Every structure is written in structure tokens, then in C-alpha cells.
Amino acid sequence: MIKSKINKSLNVLLPTIIGVELIVLVVMMSPTSPAEIWANINNTVFYSNNWFWILLSMIFGYLGEVLRGVRWVLLIKPLGYNVKTIDCVNSVASGYMFNAGVPRSGEIARCTLLNKVSKTPITYLFGHVLMERLIDFIILGLCIIACCIYKYEEIRHTIQEIFPVTIQSILSVKFLVIILLIVILIFLVYRLRFVFLTEKKIIFFKNLYQKIKAGFYAVKKVKQKQLFFIYTFLIWLCYFSMTYVCFFCFETMSDFTVMDGIFVMTLGGIGMVMPTPSGMGSYHIAAMFALGLLSVNEFTVNIFSSPPHQDQITFAFLVHSAQTIMILVMGFLGLILLNAKKTYNAKTF
């Protein structure tokens, strides 16, 4: 019992500590003091009509959550469960809120909450989440490839500045031996798994695997596949839009192109998947890095040779803070609405 409480506490504390340390690193990188950073954020928020772009960014962020919930319904229906769309939306919103506290906990939370309301098996729902994460991974990978092509020279030069390692040194004998040992270890664990598992446990895990697998492959049974992919496109369009509209808050970014927006969204997305609460710190560094690359005019310039521009720091804090506020507010509201609902059986056949 005590060990379980310690583990839960560490799951919250360690990511938070890492996030705070990264925030401190961002502040240390800044040419201005923390008070000046806060003043710049306030000035940006309340300058002219900037509040409109920030509010629009938050709306796009929540619209992405709504579309995830609507798309989730398409995955659940083929399994014989008629779950209400609003419950899926609120479950997704609540999951994002839990992720803001403990990274990756939201995936389990959203499945648990929807199961509590609609009695849809968690194993099926978790399979859907795995499928969604795979789709996100593929799209993010495509965006990374596009960004590498778009800013190939700048990225190549920056990587060489940070990691002056050649292919020959990576593919050394020592490196290959380590890889071989890892492969052998994985093979041994796979072969010996039956020694440590009883027949009852093996049957349990096989059944669990089959249910998760059924949820994972539910995308094949979706009748409205075209609509499913339209929703997927719109979700990522919302992610792009919530980043791009914030460029209009800064004169230094007012001429950024659509591709520049995709570039910042992609690197920011990489920062968001880091194991920190809601990308705290990691998003800031990734967004500043992306904006720094966009501001490089000569390939010989190292973006780390000079401190970041104050607009880059303000942008990172502004976008992350706006989305975090939206996630917490809408997630908490979704949680209240789910807990207030009466449980119903969504199974249709």
C-alpha cells in the first residue's frame, strides 16, 4: 500500500520537476529577467486585438478535442456499442486534463470514464487509443519529414554544431555489440515467458490482448472511412491553426508562411510528447528552437550562439499557457458532466 502511494507520488512529482527545470532553463536562456518576461506576456495579451487571436487559438485547441471525441464514436460503433457523442467528447477533454497532471495518464482516464458512463469495455477503448496514437505518430512523422525537407540546410548545420558525430563513429563495433546483446535479451525474455507465467495468467493475458487487438483494428470495420479520415485531417488542421493564429500577435512573425506554421507546430508537437505535464518546458524549448531556425538567414549562423529573441520566448509561453488553461477548464467541465450523468448500457448487439 505504501509502495503504491510512493509510486503514484513519483509519477506526479518527477515529470513536474523535469518540467520546472526546463522552464528554469528557458528563463536562464532569456536575455531578460523573469519579471520582464511576465511583462512581455502581459503586454502581448492586452495589446490591441491580440486577445482575439489567443481566444481563437484556444477555440481551435478545444475543437481538436471535440473532433477526437466525434471520431471516437466511429471506432466504437462497429464493436456494437452506441455511445453518446457528448460522452466521448467529455472523456477526451478529461483525458487531456489528466495528462496535464501526469503524462500519459489521460489515455487510461478517458477509457475509464467512458466505461463508467456507458459500460463499454475498457480493453476495446484502450485499443482505440492505441490506434489513435499510431495515426498521430504517422502524421507527426510525415510532418517531420516535410519540415526536414523544408529546412534541410538549417537543421543539418544545427545538428552538426550540437552533435559533431559521424556515421562511422555511430556504427562502431561497440555499438553493434550492444545492439546484438539487446536483441538476444529480448529473444530470451520472449522464449522464457511461459516459465514465469501460470496457465491461468497466460489465458487472461491472451484474452486481454484479443480485446485490445479488436479495439485497435476497429478502424477496419468503420463504415464511414472517408468521414474518419476527414475528421483526422480536421484534427491536425486545428493543431496547425491554434499555432498559426498566434503569429499575428507578433510583428516579427506576421509574415510567416503556412509552411512556417507547420514547422513550429511539428517541433512543438515533439515537445508536447515529452514526459512532462502537458509539455511543460519541453514545448517551450521546442517552439523557441523552431522559431530560432526560422529566423536564421545564413547557414553558418548557430542559433545557440546568441540568446533567443524576446518574442520567441513570449510566443512559447503564450501558446502553452493558453492551451493549458483551455485543457484544464474544459477537462474539468467535462469531468463534472460525466460524473453527473446516469450510467447507461451502450451495447446494441
HUCORGI-V767154 format. One record per pair of residues at least 12 apart in sequence whose C-alpha atoms are under 7 Angstrom apart, sorted by the first residue. I is the first residue (numbers start at 0). J is the second residue. Records with the same first field share a line. If there is no record, write none. Layout:
BEGIN
I->J ; J
END
This chain:
BEGIN
10->101
11->100 ; 101
14->274 ; 275 ; 276
15->275 ; 276
17->275
18->275 ; 276 ; 279 ; 280 ; 281
19->280
21->280 ; 281
22->280
25->284
28->306
29->306 ; 307
30->306
36->313
39->313
40->313 ; 317
43->248
49->248
52->244 ; 245
53->245 ; 321
56->240 ; 241 ; 242 ; 244 ; 245
57->241 ; 321 ; 322 ; 325
59->237 ; 240 ; 241
60->237 ; 238 ; 241 ; 322
62->237
63->234 ; 237 ; 238
64->88 ; 91 ; 92
65->88
66->230 ; 234
67->234
68->84 ; 87 ; 88 ; 91
69->84 ; 87 ; 88
70->227 ; 230
71->87
72->84 ; 87
73->221
74->127 ; 217 ; 218 ; 221
77->217 ; 220 ; 221
79->346 ; 347 ; 348
80->119 ; 345 ; 346 ; 347
81->345 ; 346 ; 347
82->117 ; 345
86->113 ; 337
87->113
89->333 ; 334 ; 337
90->109 ; 112 ; 113 ; 333
91->109
92->326 ; 329 ; 330 ; 333
93->109 ; 330 ; 331 ; 333 ; 334
94->106 ; 108 ; 109
95->326 ; 330
96->326 ; 327 ; 330
98->276 ; 277
99->276 ; 277
100->276
101->276
102->274 ; 275 ; 276 ; 277
106->128
110->124 ; 125
115->342
116->337 ; 341 ; 342 ; 343
117->342 ; 343 ; 344 ; 345
118->343 ; 344 ; 345
119->345
122->207 ; 210 ; 211
123->210 ; 211 ; 213 ; 214
124->214
125->211
126->211 ; 212 ; 213 ; 214 ; 215
127->214 ; 215
129->215
130->215
139->265
142->265
143->265
146->262
152->298
153->292 ; 298
156->298
157->301
239->260 ; 261 ; 264
242->260 ; 264
243->260
262->289
263->286 ; 289 ; 290
266->285 ; 286 ; 289
267->282 ; 285 ; 286
270->282 ; 285
283->315 ; 316
286->315
287->311 ; 312 ; 315
290->311
END
